[in-house]
Amino acid sequence: MASIRISIAAALALGVAAVSMPTASAQTPIRKIDCPATLAQYNDAIRQFQTLADQARVMAEQNPLYESDVKYYASVLIDSYECAKTAAPVTTALR
């Protein structure tokens, strides 16, 4: 009788644990980036953000409070590169 109760309790605990665990898709959300600008505008933005990211890295070496700025500029650069890729003209290998 006790083993049946233990089995039922274990099954319920596993069921609750399985329901409360996050799925793989919940851990890696897909971000959609809005890219309304032209390729030239993204190239200018990338140049500016690279300069700002370099400055933030130098400042972060002196003061750790600027590490969040470095991470911000890195994320903005990633988005800018992705938008520049989508805004770039598509060429074929036959040219």
C-alpha positions as CSV (number, residue, x, y, z in Angstrom):
1,M,0.0,0.0,0.0
2,A,2.8,2.4,0.9
3,S,4.6,1.7,-2.4
4,I,1.5,2.6,-4.4
5,R,1.3,5.9,-2.5
6,I,4.9,6.6,-3.2
7,S,4.5,5.7,-6.9
8,I,1.5,8.0,-7.2
9,A,3.3,10.9,-5.4
10,A,6.3,10.4,-7.7
11,A,4.2,10.4,-10.8
12,L,2.4,13.6,-9.7
13,A,5.7,15.3,-8.8
14,L,7.1,14.4,-12.3
15,G,4.0,15.6,-13.9
16,V,4.2,19.0,-12.1
17,A,7.9,19.3,-12.9
18,A,7.3,18.5,-16.6
19,V,4.6,21.1,-16.9
20,S,6.6,23.8,-15.1
21,M,9.8,23.3,-17.2
22,P,10.3,25.8,-20.0
23,T,10.5,24.5,-23.5
24,A,13.4,25.0,-25.9
25,S,11.5,27.6,-27.9
26,A,10.8,29.7,-24.8
27,Q,14.5,29.9,-24.0
28,T,15.5,31.2,-27.4
29,P,13.0,33.7,-28.6
30,I,13.2,34.8,-32.2
31,R,13.7,38.5,-32.5
32,K,12.2,40.4,-35.5
33,I,14.2,43.4,-36.5
34,D,12.5,46.3,-38.3
35,C,14.8,47.6,-41.0
36,P,13.2,50.6,-42.7
37,A,16.4,52.4,-43.7
38,T,18.6,52.2,-46.8
39,L,21.9,50.3,-47.1
40,A,23.9,53.6,-47.1
41,Q,22.2,54.6,-43.8
42,Y,23.0,51.3,-42.2
43,N,26.7,51.6,-43.4
44,D,26.9,55.0,-41.8
45,A,25.3,53.8,-38.6
46,I,27.7,50.8,-38.4
47,R,30.7,53.1,-38.8
48,Q,29.4,55.4,-36.0
49,F,28.5,52.5,-33.7
50,Q,31.9,50.9,-34.2
51,T,33.6,54.1,-33.1
52,L,31.3,54.4,-30.1
53,A,31.9,50.8,-29.2
54,D,35.6,51.2,-29.3
55,Q,35.4,54.3,-27.0
56,A,33.1,52.4,-24.6
57,R,35.6,49.5,-24.5
58,V,38.5,51.8,-23.6
59,M,36.3,53.4,-20.9
60,A,35.2,50.0,-19.6
61,E,38.8,49.0,-19.1
62,Q,39.2,52.0,-16.8
63,N,35.8,51.7,-15.1
64,P,33.6,48.5,-15.1
65,L,30.4,50.6,-15.0
66,Y,30.8,51.1,-18.8
67,E,30.6,47.4,-19.6
68,S,26.9,47.7,-20.1
69,D,27.6,50.3,-22.8
70,V,29.9,47.9,-24.5
71,K,27.1,45.3,-24.5
72,Y,24.6,47.8,-25.8
73,Y,26.8,48.9,-28.7
74,A,27.5,45.2,-29.5
75,S,23.8,44.4,-29.7
76,V,23.1,47.5,-31.8
77,L,25.9,46.6,-34.2
78,I,24.5,43.0,-34.6
79,D,21.1,44.5,-35.5
80,S,22.7,46.9,-37.9
81,Y,24.7,44.2,-39.6
82,E,21.6,42.1,-40.0
83,C,19.6,45.0,-41.5
84,A,22.5,45.8,-43.8
85,K,22.5,42.2,-45.0
86,T,18.8,42.4,-45.8
87,A,19.1,45.8,-47.5
88,A,22.0,44.8,-49.6
89,P,21.2,43.9,-53.3
90,V,21.2,40.3,-54.1
91,T,23.8,39.3,-56.7
92,T,24.2,35.9,-58.5
93,A,27.4,34.0,-59.2
94,L,26.6,34.3,-63.0
95,R,27.7,37.9,-63.2
